[in-house]
Amino acid sequence: MARLTKLMSFLDTIDKEIKEEVYNRENQQNEQEDKWENWADSEKGQEYIYKTEALEELTFLIYEVIDKAQKIKDKDYY
């Protein structure tokens, strides 16, 4: 069970870091769109947006792992 606790703690830290990065990327995206209206349609803009969305999706997956680990700790296997 100690390993589950360590895993959950580690993932929680990583999750917070990724959420902070997503927040910063979204702010940067807004700044770029304010500078250039078609930035989101550019190749660089699209790549930036896709990566931000992928990072956000990763936070959902991390949440699922943390949730599952907590259920195992709580002996809630179903």
C-alpha positions in Angstrom: 0.0 0.0 0.0 2.9 2.3 0.5 3.7 2.1 -3.1 0.2 3.2 -4.0 0.5 6.1 -1.7 3.8 7.1 -3.3 2.4 6.7 -6.8 -0.7 8.8 -5.9 1.5 11.5 -4.5 3.9 11.5 -7.4 1.0 11.6 -9.9 -0.7 14.4 -8.0 2.5 16.5 -8.2 2.8 15.8 -11.9 -0.9 16.6 -12.4 -0.5 20.0 -10.8 2.6 20.8 -12.9 0.8 19.8 -16.1 -2.3 21.8 -15.1 -0.1 24.9 -14.5 1.5 24.4 -17.9 -1.9 24.1 -19.6 -3.0 27.3 -17.9 0.1 29.1 -19.1 -0.2 27.7 -22.6 -3.8 28.9 -22.8 -2.8 32.4 -21.7 0.0 32.3 -24.3 -2.5 31.2 -26.9 -4.8 34.1 -26.1 -1.9 36.5 -26.3 -1.0 35.1 -29.7 -4.5 35.3 -31.0 -4.7 39.0 -29.8 -1.6 39.7 -31.8 -2.7 37.9 -34.9 -6.3 36.9 -35.6 -5.4 33.9 -37.8 -2.8 32.5 -35.4 -5.0 29.5 -34.4 -5.3 28.6 -38.1 -1.6 28.6 -38.8 0.5 25.5 -38.7 2.3 26.6 -35.6 -0.9 27.7 -33.9 -2.6 24.4 -34.6 0.4 22.4 -33.3 0.4 24.5 -30.2 -3.3 24.0 -29.6 -3.1 20.3 -30.2 -0.3 19.9 -27.7 -2.2 21.9 -25.1 -5.3 19.7 -25.6 -3.2 16.5 -25.4 -1.7 17.8 -22.1 -5.2 18.5 -20.8 -6.3 15.0 -21.8 -3.3 13.6 -19.9 -4.6 15.3 -16.7 -7.8 13.4 -17.1 -5.9 10.1 -17.4 -3.8 10.9 -14.4 -7.0 11.6 -12.4 -8.3 8.1 -13.4 -5.1 6.4 -12.2 -5.2 8.3 -8.9 -8.9 7.4 -8.5 -8.3 3.7 -9.2 -5.3 3.6 -6.9 -7.4 5.2 -4.1 -10.1 2.6 -4.7 -7.6 -0.2 -4.4 -6.3 1.3 -1.1 -9.9 1.5 0.1 -10.4 -2.1 -1.0 -13.2 -1.0 -3.3 -12.4 -3.4 -6.2 -15.7 -3.0 -8.1 
